Amino acid sequence: MATRRGAIEGWVLALCTTATMAGCDELDAGRPVLDDDGLRAPAGDPRQGSGEGVITPVVFVPTDEDPGAERIAAVDAALADVWSWYDVQLGDRHLVVAPLQVVHGQRDAATYRGDRGGPDIWALGPDELRAALGASPWDNGHLVLLVGAGLSGWAGGAGNGVAGFSVLGMESLTDPARCEGNWWCTPEFWRGTAIHELGHGLTLPHSVDPSIMAFHGDWSHRALLDEPDYPEVATVRALPFTAPDTDDGGAMPTEPDPPPPDEPPSQEPSGCGEVDYAGRCDDATLVWCEDEVLRSYDCGAVGMTCGWQDDVVGNNCL
């Protein structure tokens, strides 16, 4: 299964206003959804790109917002439900997901919401993400799921098969008091919205019951369809953002049992020296080996410390 380390590192379709829900679709006798057909993805690479793709979840922090380490960790934990939901739908494949990134924006939340009538997060986000992460959501092989502090009921997504961008606010998950009274403002609805908007980023259009692409308020009772007219499962499985499960069913790697005294210790991955997946802490910096690549993250940058989490994950940001 894709690596989904708990460590915190570092969009087919549109926007509704949280006050009036202007421009929102209605499906199935008036049940509202959060998006319409207002957003579009750039055309895909006709060569369909090359190599594997990766979905990068991002907590995006405007200049006038401060979600804090606890709320960032809550987003990371809730996204685990999103990845698990897709894993069930995709059978023997799974989404390839990078660790959660934290990106600080250059403008205030009202600007990113589009309250002032100018460019909003859809227009401004890609360039700011490229500056922070080294890649835009519209670069081949990249799909960004952006969770924006202060974006409230903003929700939208689009994808072209080799890249994608999905966006939603974080308040309904981490601070419902800030959006109280809105029909979408619950932590459970947030999960459905994240799954739905990520589906748009994975090129899926709106659909019919019981698809998550028809309605997402009851996400745990929804699915991706696998029908001739609605080949949602097959579509996602064919994208570069999925990979086959491992032989052990995709479980997170664990530390191996120590070898018997009369056996030599197993060799460490060639690119990591003596560092394994459990990793180590260099003060507040987490260092670990993943896919034979030595990785690190400054836990202190998000107000956390580095320490031992458990025997499955090893060291982590706590």
Backbone bond lengths (Angstrom), bond angles and torsions (degrees), N, CA, C in turn:
res aa  C-N    CA-C-N  psi(-1)  N-CA   C-N-CA  omega(-1)  CA-C   N-CA-C  phi
1 M - - - 1.451 - - 1.517 109.28 -
2 A 1.324 117.39 156.01 1.458 120.34 179.86 1.516 109.86 -57.85
3 T 1.305 114.75 147.50 1.444 118.22 179.01 1.513 109.23 -71.00
4 R 1.329 116.33 130.18 1.458 120.82 -179.42 1.506 108.98 -134.13
5 R 1.293 115.32 62.99 1.442 119.27 -179.20 1.510 109.12 -64.95
6 G 1.318 117.04 142.36 1.454 121.13 -178.36 1.510 113.82 -70.88
7 A 1.323 118.32 -11.27 1.464 119.89 -178.59 1.509 111.03 -61.73
8 I 1.323 117.42 138.60 1.461 122.87 -179.80 1.517 108.15 -94.49
9 E 1.367 118.78 116.55 1.448 122.22 177.80 1.538 111.11 -110.18
10 G 1.863 91.83 140.58 1.407 110.82 177.03 1.280 142.82 65.64
11 W 19.034 103.54 -93.79 1.232 80.32 128.11 1.337 85.92 -130.21
12 V 6.433 144.00 -101.05 1.395 110.31 40.32 1.484 91.69 -85.01
13 L 2.003 137.64 39.83 1.442 79.66 169.66 1.492 107.28 -178.45
14 A 1.182 161.66 -99.33 1.449 132.26 -156.06 1.507 119.35 -158.59
15 L 1.267 113.02 -156.15 1.450 122.93 -163.35 1.518 111.19 -115.34
16 C 1.323 116.49 140.32 1.452 122.61 169.54 1.513 108.06 -125.86
17 T 1.330 116.98 146.34 1.455 118.71 175.45 1.513 109.17 -77.37
18 T 1.299 117.60 141.72 1.456 120.51 -175.84 1.522 112.24 -73.74
19 A 1.322 116.96 -22.64 1.460 118.80 -177.84 1.520 112.30 -81.93
20 T 1.336 116.71 -43.98 1.464 119.75 -173.36 1.510 113.64 -113.12
21 M 1.346 117.64 -12.43 1.447 123.04 -173.16 1.525 111.60 56.57
22 A 1.349 115.65 30.70 1.454 120.35 -178.49 1.513 110.63 -60.04
23 G 1.319 116.53 136.64 1.444 122.03 175.74 1.501 114.63 81.62
24 C 1.329 118.80 6.59 1.455 120.10 -176.08 1.513 111.21 -85.06
25 D 1.328 114.77 145.39 1.451 120.08 175.35 1.516 110.90 -70.75
26 E 1.304 115.54 159.22 1.447 121.22 168.96 1.520 107.71 -128.59
27 L 1.308 116.24 129.80 1.445 122.21 -178.79 1.521 109.68 -123.95
28 D 1.317 115.94 151.57 1.454 121.11 172.90 1.523 112.03 52.13
29 A 1.310 116.48 71.57 1.463 123.12 175.47 1.522 111.96 57.93
30 G 1.316 116.26 44.27 1.452 119.51 169.71 1.506 116.22 92.77
31 R 1.336 119.67 3.70 1.455 118.28 177.01 1.524 108.34 -69.03
32 P 1.321 118.61 126.40 1.463 119.89 -175.36 1.522 112.27 -82.98
33 V 1.312 115.61 151.27 1.454 122.44 168.55 1.522 107.40 -122.98
34 L 1.305 116.02 168.26 1.456 119.67 -171.82 1.517 114.75 -87.12
35 D 1.319 119.15 -9.38 1.452 117.28 -173.09 1.524 113.10 -133.67
36 D 1.336 115.58 164.46 1.453 121.46 176.45 1.522 108.11 -132.36
37 D 1.312 117.44 -163.06 1.455 120.62 -174.67 1.525 112.49 -97.08
38 G 1.301 117.92 31.95 1.460 120.97 -174.38 1.504 116.26 -83.05
39 L 1.329 118.79 -19.06 1.457 120.90 -176.17 1.509 110.61 -107.29
40 R 1.314 115.97 147.54 1.450 120.24 -177.80 1.522 110.33 -134.13
41 A 1.304 116.14 146.51 1.459 121.83 176.34 1.512 109.89 -91.84
42 P 1.328 117.89 150.29 1.471 119.94 171.25 1.524 109.97 -60.06
43 A 1.325 116.25 155.89 1.459 119.92 178.34 1.517 110.27 -60.74
44 G 1.314 115.86 143.91 1.449 120.36 179.86 1.517 112.57 -74.50
45 D 1.303 115.45 159.11 1.454 121.54 174.94 1.531 108.85 -64.16
46 P 1.346 119.89 120.34 1.468 120.29 -177.88 1.519 112.98 -61.87
47 R 1.339 117.37 -19.65 1.462 119.80 175.99 1.526 111.11 -81.35
48 Q 1.337 117.04 -5.57 1.462 123.81 -178.18 1.519 113.13 65.74
49 G 1.303 116.19 22.08 1.454 119.47 176.01 1.511 111.59 68.67
50 S 1.286 116.33 -170.78 1.450 120.81 177.57 1.518 109.09 -150.54
51 G 1.311 116.37 151.98 1.451 120.94 178.44 1.516 112.19 76.13
52 E 1.321 115.69 -170.37 1.450 121.72 -176.22 1.524 111.10 -87.08
53 G 1.313 115.09 155.73 1.448 121.43 173.83 1.512 109.92 -108.08
54 V 1.329 116.27 168.46 1.456 120.92 178.67 1.520 109.19 -142.25
55 I 1.342 115.69 140.41 1.458 122.63 174.32 1.520 107.34 -96.54
56 T 1.321 116.47 123.70 1.458 120.54 -179.67 1.523 110.00 -111.12
57 P 1.329 118.65 112.79 1.468 120.67 173.66 1.516 109.91 -79.23
58 V 1.333 116.87 138.44 1.467 122.35 -175.97 1.523 109.55 -133.66
59 V 1.323 117.12 130.02 1.464 121.26 163.00 1.521 106.44 -90.52
60 F 1.331 115.74 118.40 1.469 122.15 -175.10 1.520 108.20 -104.52
61 V 1.344 116.69 125.34 1.461 121.93 -172.07 1.529 110.63 -116.22
62 P 1.359 119.33 106.10 1.465 121.20 174.52 1.529 111.22 -63.59
63 T 1.318 115.46 168.15 1.460 120.03 -174.61 1.520 113.18 -65.35
64 D 1.337 118.75 -24.83 1.462 121.16 -177.99 1.528 112.47 -103.52
65 E 1.322 117.86 17.26 1.460 121.68 178.57 1.525 110.03 -121.71
66 D 1.326 114.96 149.86 1.459 120.88 177.14 1.532 107.89 -145.09
67 P 1.341 117.58 85.95 1.461 119.08 -175.12 1.519 113.95 -68.34
68 G 1.316 118.92 -24.08 1.451 120.99 179.60 1.513 112.66 78.28
69 A 1.317 114.88 161.27 1.468 121.13 -174.93 1.528 112.06 -63.67
70 E 1.332 118.31 -37.82 1.463 120.17 -176.92 1.520 111.70 -64.94
71 R 1.331 117.70 -42.05 1.465 120.03 -179.35 1.525 111.19 -72.44
72 I 1.319 116.63 -34.75 1.461 118.88 175.17 1.519 110.02 -63.21
73 A 1.330 116.28 -42.75 1.462 120.42 177.23 1.524 111.13 -63.57
74 A 1.348 118.31 -34.81 1.464 121.60 177.85 1.521 111.31 -64.99
75 V 1.329 117.00 -37.77 1.467 120.22 176.20 1.524 109.65 -64.17
76 D 1.320 116.50 -45.03 1.462 120.63 -179.82 1.524 110.67 -59.30
77 A 1.338 116.82 -43.78 1.463 120.71 179.82 1.524 111.79 -65.92
78 A 1.339 117.94 -41.74 1.468 121.02 -179.92 1.524 111.46 -67.46
79 L 1.328 117.12 -33.39 1.464 119.62 178.52 1.523 111.58 -65.12
80 A 1.334 117.14 -24.64 1.467 119.47 175.20 1.521 110.67 -58.75
81 D 1.351 117.99 -34.88 1.468 121.05 176.10 1.524 111.26 -66.48
82 V 1.343 116.19 -35.71 1.468 120.78 178.83 1.525 110.08 -65.22
83 W 1.338 116.51 -48.88 1.465 119.22 -179.67 1.532 110.91 -62.93
84 S 1.325 116.97 -41.59 1.463 120.26 -178.85 1.522 111.35 -64.68
85 W 1.326 117.29 -38.12 1.473 121.12 178.61 1.524 109.77 -60.10
86 Y 1.327 116.68 -46.42 1.463 119.76 179.13 1.523 111.35 -66.53
87 D 1.317 117.59 -36.46 1.463 119.70 178.39 1.523 111.32 -58.68
88 V 1.325 116.93 -42.28 1.463 120.92 178.52 1.525 110.46 -63.31
89 Q 1.321 117.42 -42.38 1.458 121.88 -176.97 1.532 112.49 -68.65
90 L 1.318 117.20 -32.06 1.462 121.06 -171.59 1.516 113.67 -90.46
91 G 1.327 118.64 -0.15 1.455 120.34 176.60 1.508 111.89 67.81
92 D 1.331 116.40 -117.59 1.459 120.06 -175.60 1.521 112.99 -90.83
93 R 1.327 117.45 19.08 1.461 122.10 171.83 1.519 109.03 -125.41
94 H 1.329 116.34 165.32 1.454 121.23 -178.73 1.525 109.05 -146.33
95 L 1.325 115.96 161.90 1.455 120.78 174.79 1.517 109.95 -72.85
96 V 1.325 115.51 142.42 1.466 121.28 175.42 1.526 107.14 -92.42
97 V 1.316 115.88 112.10 1.465 121.23 -169.93 1.522 110.88 -123.72
98 A 1.322 116.16 131.22 1.460 122.09 175.77 1.529 109.77 -84.52
99 P 1.318 118.00 165.05 1.465 120.33 173.80 1.522 111.91 -62.26
100 L 1.313 116.29 154.16 1.461 122.20 179.17 1.525 110.90 -62.81
101 Q 1.333 116.15 132.36 1.456 123.13 177.52 1.527 109.74 -106.34
102 V 1.312 117.12 150.90 1.466 122.63 172.64 1.521 107.74 -115.40
103 V 1.344 116.70 119.98 1.467 122.18 -178.49 1.524 108.93 -120.86
104 H 1.314 116.78 127.92 1.464 122.06 177.53 1.522 109.31 -93.42
105 G 1.348 116.13 123.78 1.451 121.29 -178.34 1.519 112.85 -77.98
106 Q 1.317 114.96 172.65 1.460 121.63 -177.55 1.528 112.76 -101.49
107 R 1.348 117.78 -1.31 1.465 122.31 -174.21 1.524 109.57 -136.27
108 D 1.348 116.14 171.99 1.454 119.01 -179.10 1.530 110.86 -84.38
109 A 1.330 116.04 168.68 1.460 121.45 -174.57 1.517 112.47 -63.31
110 A 1.342 118.10 -37.11 1.465 120.79 -179.65 1.522 111.05 -60.41
111 T 1.329 117.04 -37.27 1.461 120.27 177.77 1.518 110.30 -64.60
112 Y 1.327 117.10 -47.36 1.461 120.09 -179.19 1.532 112.05 -66.54
113 R 1.320 118.14 -29.75 1.471 120.48 175.78 1.522 111.83 -72.85
114 G 1.336 118.39 -18.67 1.458 122.03 -177.18 1.510 113.02 85.63
115 D 1.348 117.35 18.08 1.468 120.45 -177.32 1.522 112.85 -62.90
116 R 1.317 117.07 -25.58 1.467 120.04 -175.58 1.527 112.47 -95.13
117 G 1.316 117.27 4.18 1.456 121.22 175.65 1.508 115.17 83.05
118 G 1.324 117.98 2.50 1.453 121.05 179.13 1.519 110.80 -100.15
119 P 1.336 116.57 -161.19 1.469 120.17 178.35 1.527 110.77 -58.47
120 D 1.321 116.79 143.50 1.450 121.37 -178.56 1.522 110.39 -117.72
121 I 1.304 117.82 -164.17 1.459 121.57 -175.32 1.522 111.79 -60.45
122 W 1.329 117.92 -32.68 1.459 120.18 -179.82 1.529 111.46 -63.72
123 A 1.337 115.85 -38.75 1.462 120.76 -179.13 1.522 112.22 -84.98
124 L 1.317 116.90 -37.61 1.458 121.12 -173.62 1.523 113.23 -87.25
125 G 1.326 115.93 -30.16 1.448 119.80 -172.33 1.510 116.09 -60.03
126 P 1.346 119.93 -46.76 1.469 119.31 -175.44 1.521 114.87 -55.68
127 D 1.331 117.87 -44.36 1.459 119.47 -179.42 1.523 111.51 -67.88
128 E 1.331 116.94 -38.76 1.462 119.32 179.77 1.528 110.55 -68.65
129 L 1.322 117.22 -35.50 1.454 120.08 177.35 1.521 110.85 -68.30
130 R 1.328 117.34 -38.51 1.456 119.41 177.71 1.529 110.59 -62.42
131 A 1.329 116.25 -42.35 1.458 119.65 179.44 1.521 111.53 -62.64
132 A 1.330 116.94 -36.83 1.457 120.60 -175.92 1.519 113.08 -85.29
133 L 1.341 117.44 -37.79 1.457 121.59 -171.47 1.520 113.70 -108.74
134 G 1.326 116.71 -12.81 1.452 119.65 -178.20 1.511 114.15 88.77
135 A 1.338 117.53 0.93 1.464 121.70 178.93 1.515 109.27 -153.21
136 S 1.337 115.86 144.39 1.458 123.09 175.40 1.524 109.71 -91.10
137 P 1.343 118.26 154.94 1.463 119.45 172.70 1.519 112.95 -56.50
138 W 1.332 117.60 -21.80 1.456 120.46 -176.85 1.521 112.95 -97.61
139 D 1.327 117.65 9.58 1.459 120.89 170.50 1.524 109.14 -81.48
140 N 1.329 117.61 138.46 1.459 120.36 -179.25 1.521 111.31 -53.00
141 G 1.324 115.30 135.96 1.451 121.19 178.48 1.511 114.15 88.34
142 H 1.322 117.37 2.50 1.466 119.98 -178.64 1.527 111.02 -122.13
143 L 1.319 115.28 137.91 1.465 122.97 170.66 1.515 105.80 -136.39
144 V 1.319 117.34 124.80 1.459 121.81 -179.48 1.523 109.98 -108.74
145 L 1.332 116.30 128.93 1.462 122.89 169.73 1.521 106.23 -103.67
146 L 1.339 116.54 103.22 1.455 122.75 -174.76 1.518 110.51 -97.32
147 V 1.317 116.00 124.36 1.464 123.05 175.43 1.516 106.70 -109.73
148 G 1.331 116.86 108.75 1.451 120.61 -170.64 1.508 114.03 -99.30
149 A 1.327 117.12 126.24 1.455 121.22 171.89 1.523 108.88 -66.37
150 G 1.331 116.96 131.50 1.457 121.61 -179.96 1.505 114.64 80.68
151 L 1.336 119.10 0.32 1.468 120.91 178.87 1.521 112.03 -82.82
152 S 1.335 116.78 -10.18 1.460 122.78 172.44 1.522 111.92 53.73
153 G 1.353 119.07 -113.62 1.456 121.64 -176.20 1.507 114.72 -93.89
154 W 1.330 117.93 11.24 1.465 120.95 176.60 1.520 108.63 -60.05
155 A 1.321 117.17 129.74 1.467 120.38 178.61 1.510 109.58 -153.77
156 G 1.317 117.29 129.84 1.449 121.14 178.18 1.504 111.26 -173.86
157 G 1.319 116.32 166.52 1.446 120.26 178.75 1.508 111.47 -170.26
158 A 1.320 116.03 156.59 1.456 122.31 176.36 1.516 108.08 -159.47
159 G 1.331 116.35 153.79 1.449 121.32 177.72 1.509 110.67 -153.95
160 N 1.340 117.38 156.78 1.456 121.30 -179.17 1.520 112.56 -120.83
161 G 1.322 117.21 10.16 1.447 121.15 177.63 1.505 114.37 100.36
162 V 1.332 117.25 -26.32 1.460 120.74 176.88 1.518 111.87 -121.98
163 A 1.336 117.30 -5.16 1.463 122.61 177.69 1.530 107.79 -157.71
164 G 1.328 116.96 163.59 1.454 119.00 -179.69 1.515 112.46 -171.61
165 F 1.327 115.08 160.87 1.463 122.43 -178.99 1.522 107.83 -141.28
166 S 1.325 117.82 125.15 1.461 123.70 176.41 1.519 108.08 -128.90
167 V 1.349 116.96 138.30 1.459 121.66 -173.17 1.526 110.07 -136.22
168 L 1.316 116.86 139.52 1.459 121.87 168.52 1.514 108.81 -153.83
169 G 1.335 115.93 158.37 1.451 120.96 176.08 1.516 111.25 -79.01
170 M 1.311 116.79 166.20 1.454 119.98 -176.98 1.528 113.29 -108.09
171 E 1.344 118.66 -8.85 1.456 119.55 -171.34 1.525 114.01 -63.96
172 S 1.343 118.02 -37.24 1.468 118.83 -179.10 1.517 112.06 -65.20
173 L 1.334 117.09 -19.91 1.460 120.99 176.02 1.517 111.85 -90.76
174 T 1.306 117.44 -49.32 1.460 120.73 -168.63 1.521 114.58 -101.08
175 D 1.328 119.45 -19.39 1.466 121.76 -177.10 1.526 110.26 -152.12
176 P 1.357 117.03 66.17 1.474 119.72 -175.96 1.517 114.26 -58.22
177 A 1.322 118.43 -21.41 1.463 120.09 179.00 1.525 111.48 -60.65
178 R 1.351 116.90 -26.54 1.459 120.01 -178.87 1.520 112.94 -77.87
179 C 1.329 118.10 -14.70 1.474 120.11 178.39 1.530 110.67 -128.22
180 E 1.315 117.15 19.96 1.460 122.00 -176.95 1.525 111.25 -55.57
181 G 1.335 116.23 137.33 1.453 122.15 -179.74 1.509 113.67 99.81
182 N 1.327 118.52 -16.34 1.457 122.14 175.58 1.523 109.65 -85.87
183 W 1.330 117.20 138.82 1.458 121.51 -173.68 1.516 113.41 -62.81
184 W 1.336 117.56 -22.81 1.452 121.47 -177.42 1.518 113.15 -93.23
185 C 1.317 117.65 0.74 1.456 121.76 -167.94 1.531 112.73 -90.47
186 T 1.324 116.83 69.36 1.461 121.94 171.69 1.515 108.90 -141.53
187 P 1.323 118.04 151.84 1.462 120.03 178.11 1.527 112.82 -59.39
188 E 1.341 118.95 -35.46 1.455 120.64 179.40 1.523 111.18 -69.23
189 F 1.328 117.46 -41.38 1.460 119.86 177.57 1.523 110.17 -64.23
190 W 1.323 116.50 -33.55 1.464 120.21 177.51 1.512 110.68 -57.45
191 R 1.315 117.20 -43.67 1.461 120.41 -179.80 1.529 110.99 -61.96
192 G 1.338 116.75 -43.78 1.454 119.94 177.54 1.514 111.90 -62.78
193 T 1.320 116.81 -39.21 1.465 120.50 178.52 1.519 110.62 -64.13
194 A 1.327 117.07 -43.18 1.466 120.47 179.10 1.529 110.71 -60.97
195 I 1.344 117.29 -44.24 1.468 121.55 178.80 1.524 110.49 -62.23
196 H 1.338 116.49 -44.68 1.463 122.76 -177.87 1.530 111.43 -64.64
197 E 1.329 116.73 -49.13 1.468 119.56 -178.12 1.520 111.44 -68.27
198 L 1.322 117.43 -35.10 1.453 119.61 173.73 1.527 109.67 -63.11
199 G 1.337 117.50 -36.15 1.458 121.09 175.70 1.518 111.68 -58.34
200 H 1.331 117.49 -41.51 1.464 120.51 175.36 1.530 110.38 -62.89
201 G 1.331 116.93 -41.54 1.452 120.12 176.67 1.518 112.30 -61.08
202 L 1.343 116.06 -27.35 1.456 122.98 176.89 1.526 111.45 -90.29
203 T 1.323 117.41 18.73 1.473 127.72 173.41 1.523 114.65 80.76
204 L 1.326 119.47 3.70 1.465 120.02 -176.98 1.529 111.20 -78.52
205 P 1.347 118.24 129.98 1.462 121.40 174.98 1.525 109.91 -85.06
206 H 1.331 116.44 -179.52 1.455 120.09 172.88 1.533 110.02 -62.67
207 S 1.315 116.24 156.86 1.459 120.67 -168.27 1.522 110.26 -141.59
208 V 1.303 116.46 -153.23 1.466 123.36 -178.87 1.525 109.18 -127.80
209 D 1.324 116.16 160.92 1.468 120.58 176.63 1.521 111.06 -56.79
210 P 1.319 118.87 143.27 1.475 127.51 3.47 1.518 113.28 -98.03
211 S 1.301 118.58 33.27 1.458 121.19 -177.36 1.520 111.80 -70.73
212 I 1.319 116.40 145.48 1.463 121.86 172.15 1.518 110.11 -62.61
213 M 1.342 117.64 -21.33 1.455 121.33 179.47 1.522 112.50 -83.06
214 A 1.336 117.22 -0.33 1.466 121.43 172.16 1.518 110.36 -94.79
215 F 1.323 116.21 -44.63 1.474 121.72 179.57 1.514 107.39 -159.29
216 H 1.321 116.35 148.12 1.450 118.86 -172.22 1.513 114.92 -130.43
217 G 1.326 118.09 11.67 1.456 119.51 177.58 1.506 113.10 -69.73
218 D 1.334 117.03 -25.30 1.469 121.71 179.67 1.526 108.89 -116.97
219 W 1.307 116.29 55.77 1.466 123.64 -169.59 1.520 113.69 -55.88
220 S 1.314 118.24 -36.54 1.460 120.17 -176.03 1.517 112.41 -69.54
221 H 1.345 117.91 -14.70 1.470 122.19 177.72 1.531 111.12 -106.59
222 R 1.329 116.33 12.06 1.460 121.46 -178.19 1.523 110.68 -107.78
223 A 1.325 116.56 168.96 1.464 120.93 -177.93 1.521 109.14 -149.75
224 L 1.336 115.36 174.07 1.456 121.44 164.21 1.515 107.46 -93.77
225 L 1.322 117.08 139.23 1.455 121.07 -178.97 1.521 110.57 -83.77
226 D 1.309 115.94 153.74 1.461 121.88 178.28 1.520 107.96 -134.55
227 E 1.340 115.68 62.95 1.457 123.30 -174.93 1.529 109.13 -123.27
228 P 1.328 118.72 158.79 1.471 120.51 -179.35 1.521 113.63 -54.35
229 D 1.338 116.97 -41.08 1.460 119.79 -179.42 1.519 113.19 -82.83
230 Y 1.317 116.43 -17.89 1.460 121.80 -178.31 1.532 109.28 -136.90
231 P 1.342 117.75 72.58 1.473 120.69 -176.06 1.527 111.64 -83.01
232 E 1.292 116.69 57.80 1.461 120.32 -173.60 1.527 112.35 -67.10
233 V 1.311 116.75 -44.54 1.462 119.92 -179.80 1.520 110.08 -62.08
234 A 1.340 116.47 -49.23 1.464 120.23 -178.64 1.523 111.45 -61.94
235 T 1.331 117.17 -37.18 1.459 121.06 179.98 1.516 111.12 -61.91
236 V 1.323 116.33 -49.98 1.466 119.50 -177.73 1.522 110.90 -67.72
237 R 1.336 117.11 -40.24 1.466 120.44 -178.82 1.530 111.89 -60.26
238 A 1.352 116.93 -29.78 1.462 120.93 -176.57 1.525 113.39 -84.08
239 L 1.316 118.37 -6.84 1.457 121.13 -176.25 1.524 111.35 -79.98
240 P 1.330 116.87 156.84 1.475 119.45 179.31 1.521 113.33 -72.32
241 F 1.325 117.48 1.60 1.460 121.16 179.51 1.527 112.62 -94.84
242 T 1.329 117.60 10.60 1.456 121.22 175.29 1.521 109.34 -124.57
243 A 1.316 115.12 159.95 1.461 121.41 179.31 1.517 108.52 -146.55
244 P 1.345 118.49 158.54 1.465 120.17 179.08 1.521 111.15 -67.84
245 D 1.328 115.49 149.34 1.454 120.40 173.39 1.520 110.15 -67.72
246 T 1.304 116.04 157.01 1.451 120.94 175.53 1.522 109.83 -78.95
247 D 1.330 116.57 169.50 1.459 121.11 -178.08 1.515 112.98 -62.29
248 D 1.330 117.04 -25.77 1.463 118.88 -178.72 1.520 112.44 -89.98
249 G 1.355 116.87 16.39 1.460 120.35 178.03 1.502 113.51 86.72
250 G 1.318 117.27 6.96 1.457 119.71 175.18 1.504 114.07 88.86
251 A 1.309 119.13 17.42 1.448 120.38 179.65 1.517 111.06 -66.30
252 M 1.306 116.36 152.32 1.452 120.82 175.40 1.521 109.47 -60.31
253 P 1.321 117.40 141.15 1.455 118.62 178.00 1.516 111.55 -62.65
254 T 1.295 116.72 144.16 1.453 121.64 178.15 1.519 108.87 -120.17
255 E 1.325 115.42 162.07 1.448 118.49 175.49 1.517 109.84 -66.18
256 P 1.336 118.72 132.67 1.459 120.08 179.77 1.515 111.09 -70.48
257 D 1.350 115.71 155.36 1.459 120.30 173.78 1.517 108.72 -63.35
258 P 1.331 117.34 147.01 1.471 119.05 177.39 1.524 110.01 -60.27
259 P 1.338 118.00 142.74 1.460 119.61 179.41 1.525 110.37 -69.24
260 P 1.331 118.17 155.29 1.464 120.61 174.56 1.517 109.74 -57.93
261 P 1.345 116.77 155.62 1.464 119.99 -175.89 1.511 113.75 -57.10
262 D 1.370 117.86 -31.25 1.453 119.48 -176.22 1.517 113.41 -90.38
263 E 1.353 117.32 9.37 1.451 120.86 177.63 1.516 109.78 -114.08
264 P 1.316 118.03 143.18 1.470 118.96 177.39 1.520 110.00 -70.80
265 P 1.315 118.33 149.47 1.468 120.65 178.10 1.514 110.71 -64.20
266 S 1.336 115.44 151.17 1.456 120.29 179.20 1.516 110.26 -66.81
267 Q 1.333 115.45 153.38 1.450 120.57 -179.66 1.525 110.92 -76.06
268 E 1.312 117.39 139.61 1.455 121.63 175.59 1.526 109.24 -76.67
269 P 1.343 118.52 156.94 1.462 120.55 176.09 1.524 110.80 -53.72
270 S 1.341 115.27 139.98 1.455 120.63 -171.48 1.516 113.27 -62.72
271 G 1.347 118.17 -28.40 1.453 119.45 -176.00 1.513 114.31 -89.30
272 C 1.318 119.03 1.95 1.462 120.78 -171.52 1.519 113.98 -123.79
273 G 1.306 117.63 1.36 1.457 117.92 -178.40 1.513 111.25 63.04
274 E 1.319 117.00 -127.93 1.456 121.16 -178.23 1.514 113.62 -91.50
275 V 1.337 118.52 1.52 1.462 121.64 -177.86 1.519 109.91 -87.04
276 D 1.348 117.54 129.43 1.453 121.19 177.50 1.521 109.86 -109.53
277 Y 1.357 116.43 -169.09 1.463 119.94 -176.65 1.527 112.03 -64.44
278 A 1.331 117.36 -34.60 1.468 119.75 179.28 1.519 111.33 -62.60
279 G 1.316 116.68 -29.03 1.448 120.68 171.35 1.517 114.53 74.11
280 R 1.315 113.77 -171.44 1.459 121.13 178.10 1.522 108.26 -145.92
281 C 1.332 115.45 167.10 1.462 122.03 176.69 1.519 109.01 -111.65
282 D 1.315 116.36 121.60 1.456 121.90 170.13 1.523 106.65 -102.29
283 D 1.345 115.90 89.54 1.466 121.53 -170.00 1.535 108.12 58.66
284 A 1.354 118.60 -118.45 1.466 120.83 -179.40 1.515 112.99 -93.48
285 T 1.337 117.58 6.22 1.464 120.80 -178.96 1.523 110.38 -98.19
286 L 1.325 117.16 125.82 1.454 123.64 176.74 1.524 108.83 -88.41
287 V 1.332 116.88 127.73 1.460 122.50 178.55 1.521 107.57 -124.33
288 W 1.361 118.03 127.84 1.450 120.69 179.73 1.522 110.51 -149.76
289 C 1.337 117.01 166.34 1.454 123.19 179.36 1.520 109.23 -106.96
290 E 1.342 117.15 130.29 1.467 121.10 -179.71 1.520 107.80 -143.22
291 D 1.339 116.49 123.40 1.459 121.62 -178.69 1.530 111.27 55.73
292 E 1.343 115.10 38.61 1.459 122.44 179.36 1.519 113.50 63.05
293 V 1.345 115.62 24.57 1.459 121.07 176.45 1.523 108.26 -121.96
294 L 1.313 117.18 130.38 1.454 121.31 178.13 1.519 108.98 -77.69
295 R 1.332 116.54 123.06 1.464 122.20 -177.12 1.518 109.63 -121.57
296 S 1.353 116.01 157.29 1.459 120.28 177.59 1.514 109.71 -149.33
297 Y 1.337 115.52 157.81 1.465 120.90 177.49 1.519 109.36 -152.91
298 D 1.316 116.37 135.88 1.456 122.11 179.24 1.520 109.39 -83.97
299 C 1.314 117.88 98.39 1.470 121.69 179.84 1.525 110.95 -61.81
300 G 1.330 116.40 -34.24 1.457 119.34 -178.78 1.505 113.89 -62.68
301 A 1.358 117.27 -22.17 1.467 120.05 -179.49 1.510 112.26 -66.62
302 V 1.347 118.51 -20.55 1.473 122.10 178.16 1.516 110.28 -116.33
303 G 1.340 116.61 24.07 1.448 120.94 174.41 1.515 114.59 74.14
304 M 1.324 117.41 24.07 1.452 120.74 -178.97 1.523 109.82 -118.87
305 T 1.326 116.00 170.29 1.448 121.26 177.31 1.517 108.85 -116.32
306 C 1.314 116.70 164.91 1.459 122.04 177.20 1.517 108.95 -100.82
307 G 1.332 116.79 134.01 1.452 120.98 179.54 1.506 111.40 -170.40
308 W 1.314 116.39 176.82 1.462 122.46 -178.39 1.528 110.59 -74.64
309 Q 1.373 117.08 125.13 1.470 120.59 178.48 1.518 111.21 -92.05
310 D 1.333 117.58 -59.65 1.454 121.33 177.03 1.522 108.48 -167.15
311 D 1.360 115.95 -179.99 1.455 119.80 -176.12 1.526 113.11 -72.88
312 V 1.345 118.10 -14.69 1.460 120.77 179.07 1.521 110.70 -84.36
313 V 1.334 116.64 -48.94 1.450 121.74 -176.12 1.524 111.54 -88.03
314 G 1.326 116.84 -37.94 1.451 120.62 -173.65 1.504 111.44 86.83
315 N 1.303 117.76 -143.72 1.471 120.92 176.84 1.520 109.90 -71.28
316 N 1.347 115.16 150.75 1.462 119.48 -175.24 1.520 108.46 -162.70
317 C 1.346 116.32 172.01 1.464 121.46 171.15 1.520 108.41 -79.31
318 L 1.318 116.75 126.99 1.464 121.74 -175.49 1.525 110.41 -121.70
